[in-house]
């Protein structure tokens, strides 16, 4: 069914919001782990504030509909990939590598990872235009890898490995959302709470008490951005964009976030851009511009998943409490 002009406008608006939030996420996360906040504490604040933000809306739902379109097993899978896996690898990378590296190697590799996962899970064909865009993005990542090797003495390479792994986790989350026809409201409400319930026991067993050393102002500001803006709001907006443009094209659109994050890192973090990083950013941005154009690709030939052509996520917006 063709999308309306209103739906397209909502999709574009949500895409812009995601790009700005993701760029800010890279900067503030790198800033946080360079300062007083431990990676494990930062992850706890992200999940705790996200859970607190969504809990009232979950409780307001009728008892029999609190899981919405999700089964308990699928909810755990989505939380493991879209929350725990993505956050764990991303924060581990931020602790070891500059923001510019994260900007290229995380949102930069996301289109490539999503295209491969979508091909395997949804049977979604990679068109020639998308393939050209992905090739440009891959070239940008290769340039970034050369820079990483040059900085290997500072263990930067270890952080650089973490960023593509974070992208892979988010790609799996994105495609499973499409395959299982999960609506945006259900995912936004239930994934943050599930992630907190899975992470909190482990955190409390191994915590070193780092949060006690932080001021309340730091805790609240960090938790509000990481848990509510960069987790809950970002997840809802991202799933709406996937609904409109599909998983592969969505992740190619968000590949513009690297340029914003890398440029912002210069004055905010004092991390200069090398020639290789600039070239990598240009290649990734060019790949995004090439890849998002043209008509959506159809399904690949051969066996198809029954729900490869998932219904629009927002068609179930009546589930809003």
C-alpha positions in Angstrom: 0.0 0.0 0.0 1.6 3.4 -1.0 2.6 5.7 1.7 0.8 9.0 2.1 2.6 12.4 2.0 2.0 12.7 5.8 3.6 9.4 6.5 6.6 10.3 4.3 7.0 13.7 6.2 6.8 11.9 9.5 9.5 9.4 8.3 11.8 12.2 7.2 11.3 14.2 10.4 12.0 11.1 12.5 15.1 10.4 10.4 16.5 13.9 11.1 15.8 13.4 14.8 17.6 10.1 14.8 20.7 11.6 13.0 20.9 14.4 15.5 20.5 12.1 18.5 23.0 9.6 17.2 25.6 12.3 16.6 25.0 13.7 20.1 25.1 10.1 21.5 28.6 9.6 20.1 29.9 12.9 21.5 28.4 12.7 25.0 29.2 9.0 25.4 32.8 9.6 24.5 32.8 12.6 26.8 31.3 10.6 29.7 33.8 7.7 29.6 36.7 10.1 29.3 35.5 11.8 32.5 34.4 10.3 35.8 31.8 7.8 34.6 32.7 4.2 34.3 31.4 2.3 31.3 29.3 -0.1 33.5 27.9 2.9 35.4 27.0 4.7 32.2 25.2 1.6 30.9 23.3 1.3 34.2 22.1 5.0 34.0 21.0 4.4 30.4 18.9 1.4 31.2 17.6 2.7 34.6 16.4 6.0 33.3 14.9 4.4 30.2 13.0 1.9 32.4 11.7 4.6 34.7 10.5 6.7 31.7 8.4 3.8 30.2 7.1 2.1 33.3 4.1 4.4 33.8 2.9 3.8 30.2 3.3 0.1 30.5 1.3 0.0 33.8 -1.4 2.1 32.2 -2.1 -0.6 29.7 -4.7 -3.3 30.4 -3.1 -6.3 32.2 -3.6 -8.6 29.2 -2.1 -6.3 26.7 1.1 -5.1 28.4 3.3 -7.1 26.1 1.4 -5.8 23.0 2.6 -7.5 19.9 5.6 -9.1 21.6 6.0 -12.5 23.1 8.3 -12.8 26.1 11.0 -14.7 24.2 11.1 -12.2 21.4 11.2 -9.4 23.8 14.3 -10.8 25.5 16.0 -11.3 22.1 15.3 -7.7 21.0 16.6 -6.4 24.3 19.8 -8.5 24.1 20.6 -7.2 20.6 19.0 -3.7 20.5 19.9 -2.7 24.1 22.5 -4.8 25.9 24.6 -5.9 22.9 24.6 -2.5 21.2 25.3 -0.5 24.4 27.9 -2.8 25.7 30.0 -2.8 22.5 29.5 0.9 21.8 30.5 2.0 25.3 33.5 -0.3 25.3 34.6 1.3 22.1 34.1 4.8 23.4 36.4 4.0 26.3 39.3 3.2 23.9 38.9 5.1 20.6 38.2 8.7 19.5 34.8 9.9 18.7 35.7 10.3 15.0 36.5 6.6 14.8 33.2 5.8 16.4 31.4 8.1 14.0 32.7 6.2 11.0 32.9 2.7 12.3 29.5 2.5 14.1 26.8 4.3 12.0 29.2 3.9 9.0 29.2 0.1 9.1 25.5 -0.1 10.1 24.1 0.1 6.5 26.5 -2.7 5.4 25.5 -4.9 8.4 21.8 -4.3 7.9 21.9 -5.1 4.2 23.5 -8.4 4.9 21.2 -9.3 7.8 18.1 -8.2 5.7 19.3 -10.3 2.8 19.6 -13.4 5.0 16.5 -12.9 7.2 14.0 -11.0 5.0 15.3 -12.0 1.5 15.6 -8.3 0.7 17.5 -7.8 -2.5 20.4 -5.3 -2.7 19.8 -3.1 -5.7 22.6 -1.8 -7.9 22.3 1.7 -6.4 22.4 0.4 -2.9 25.4 -1.8 -3.7 27.2 1.3 -5.0 26.4 3.2 -1.9 27.5 0.4 0.3 30.8 0.1 -1.6 31.5 3.8 -0.9 30.7 3.3 2.8 32.9 0.3 2.9 35.7 2.3 1.3 35.3 4.9 4.1 35.5 2.3 6.7 38.7 0.9 5.1 40.3 4.3 5.3 39.3 4.5 9.0 40.9 1.1 9.5 44.2 2.4 8.1 44.0 5.3 10.6 43.3 2.7 13.4 46.4 0.8 12.5 48.5 4.0 12.7 47.1 4.5 16.2 47.5 0.9 17.3 50.0 1.7 20.0 47.3 3.5 21.9 45.0 0.4 21.8 42.7 2.3 19.5 42.3 -0.8 17.3 40.5 -2.6 20.2 37.9 0.1 20.4 37.6 0.2 16.7 36.7 -3.5 16.7 33.9 -2.8 19.2 32.1 -0.3 17.0 31.2 -2.7 14.1 30.1 -5.3 16.6 27.7 -2.7 18.1 26.4 -2.0 14.5 25.9 -5.7 13.9 23.8 -6.0 17.1 21.7 -3.0 16.1 21.3 -4.4 12.5 19.9 -7.6 13.9 17.5 -5.7 16.1 16.4 -3.6 13.2 15.7 -6.5 10.9 14.0 -8.6 13.5 11.7 -5.7 14.3 10.6 -5.8 10.6 10.4 -9.5 10.4 8.3 -9.9 13.5 6.1 -6.9 12.7 6.7 -5.2 16.0 5.1 -1.8 16.3 7.1 1.2 17.4 5.2 1.8 20.6 5.6 -1.8 21.9 9.3 -1.8 21.2 9.8 1.6 22.7 8.0 0.7 25.9 9.1 -2.8 26.5 12.7 -3.1 25.3 14.1 -0.5 27.8 12.4 -2.1 30.7 13.5 -5.6 29.7 17.1 -4.4 29.3 17.1 -2.9 32.8 15.7 -6.1 34.3 18.4 -8.2 32.6 21.3 -5.8 33.3 20.5 -4.6 36.9 21.2 -7.9 38.7 24.6 -8.3 37.0 25.4 -4.6 37.7 24.5 -4.8 41.4 26.7 -8.0 41.8 29.8 -6.5 40.2 29.4 -2.7 40.8 32.3 -0.9 42.4 30.1 1.9 43.7 31.2 4.4 41.0 27.8 6.2 41.0 28.2 7.2 44.6 31.2 9.4 43.6 29.0 11.4 41.1 26.9 14.5 41.9 23.2 14.2 41.5 23.3 16.8 38.8 25.7 14.6 36.8 23.6 11.5 37.4 20.3 13.2 36.3 21.8 14.9 33.3 23.6 11.8 32.1 20.6 9.5 32.8 18.1 11.8 31.1 20.1 12.0 27.9 21.3 8.4 27.7 18.2 6.8 29.0 15.4 9.0 27.7 16.7 10.9 24.7 19.3 8.5 23.2 17.5 5.3 24.2 13.7 5.7 24.4 13.1 8.6 22.0 15.8 7.4 19.6 14.4 3.9 19.5 10.8 5.1 18.8 12.0 7.5 16.1 14.2 4.8 14.5 11.5 2.2 14.3 9.2 4.8 12.6 11.8 5.5 10.0 12.2 1.7 9.4 8.4 1.6 8.9 8.5 4.2 6.2 11.8 3.5 4.4 12.7 -0.1 5.2 15.7 -1.3 7.3 18.5 -0.9 4.7 17.6 2.5 3.4 17.0 3.8 7.0 20.5 2.8 8.1 22.0 4.4 5.0 20.2 7.6 5.8 21.6 7.6 9.3 25.1 7.2 7.9 25.2 11.1 7.8 25.6 11.1 11.5 29.4 10.4 11.3 30.1 13.8 9.7 28.2 15.6 12.4 29.8 13.7 15.3 33.4 13.9 13.9 33.1 17.7 13.3 31.6 18.3 16.7 34.4 16.3 18.4 37.0 18.8 17.3 35.9 21.7 19.5 34.1 19.7 22.2 36.6 16.9 22.8 39.8 18.3 21.3 40.2 15.3 19.0 41.6 16.5 15.7 40.7 15.0 12.3 43.4 13.4 10.3 43.4 13.3 6.5 42.4 9.6 6.5 39.5 10.3 8.8 38.3 13.2 6.7 38.5 11.0 3.5 36.6 8.2 5.3 33.9 10.7 6.4 33.5 11.9 2.8 33.3 8.4 1.4 30.6 7.3 4.0 28.5 10.5 3.4 28.7 9.9 -0.4 27.6 6.3 0.1 24.6 7.5 2.1 23.6 10.0 -0.6 23.9 7.4 -3.3 22.2 4.6 -1.5 19.1 6.4 -0.2 17.9 7.4 -3.7 15.9 5.2 -6.1 12.9 3.0 -5.7 12.9 0.4 -2.9 14.4 -3.0 -3.8 12.0 -5.9 -4.1 12.5 -9.3 -2.4 15.3 -11.6 -3.6 14.6 -14.6 -5.7 14.2 -17.9 -4.0 12.5 -18.9 -0.7 10.8 -16.0 1.1 10.0 -15.5 4.7 6.2 -15.4 5.2 6.3 -11.8 6.6 9.0 -10.3 4.5 6.7 -7.5 3.4 5.8 -6.4 6.9 2.8 -4.3 7.5 3.4 -0.7 8.5 4.4 -0.5 12.2 2.2 2.5 12.9 -0.8 0.6 11.6 -1.1 -0.7 15.2 -0.9 2.7 16.9 -4.2 2.0 18.5 -2.2 0.1 21.1 -1.1 3.4 22.6 -2.3 3.4 26.2 
